[in-house]
Amino acid sequence: MLKNILKFTVATSLVLGGLVIGGTIFAAKEIDKAGDELQDAIH
């Protein structure tokens, strides 16, 4: 019983951690792209 709860907790943590990391990388790429477009517009 306890092992199953522990496995579930670990799996959930990994999934949430992966989503956070993936989201951060995606957001950073989008911001970088927007920054490039902004620079092109300024110059």
C-alpha atoms as one frame of an Amber mdcrd trajectory, in Angstrom:
protein
   0.000   0.000   0.000   2.660   2.497   1.081   4.908   1.499  -1.837   2.106
   2.248  -4.301   1.534   5.700  -2.785   5.277   6.362  -2.919   5.473   5.261
  -6.580   2.498   7.457  -7.450   4.045  10.442  -5.651   7.385   9.987  -7.429
   5.702   9.572 -10.819   3.563  12.684 -10.271   6.623  14.687  -9.197   8.532
  13.615 -12.317   5.630  14.474 -14.622   5.067  17.884 -13.008   8.808  18.581
 -13.015   8.993  17.667 -16.702   6.064  19.967 -17.510   7.634  22.860 -15.622
  11.015  22.382 -17.352   9.345  21.942 -20.767   7.186  25.014 -20.226  10.175
  27.081 -19.147  12.207  26.068 -22.226   9.222  26.742 -24.514   8.606  30.162
 -22.912  12.305  31.067 -23.204  12.297  30.188 -26.928   9.119  32.223 -27.530
  10.548  35.226 -25.670  13.805  34.931 -27.625  11.881  34.849 -30.911   9.784
  37.867 -29.880  12.988  39.689 -28.874  14.516  39.033 -32.290  11.394  40.391
 -34.020  11.453  43.443 -31.761  15.112  44.103 -32.593  14.376  43.796 -36.314
  11.534  46.295 -35.931  13.749  48.785 -34.045  16.659  48.638 -36.494
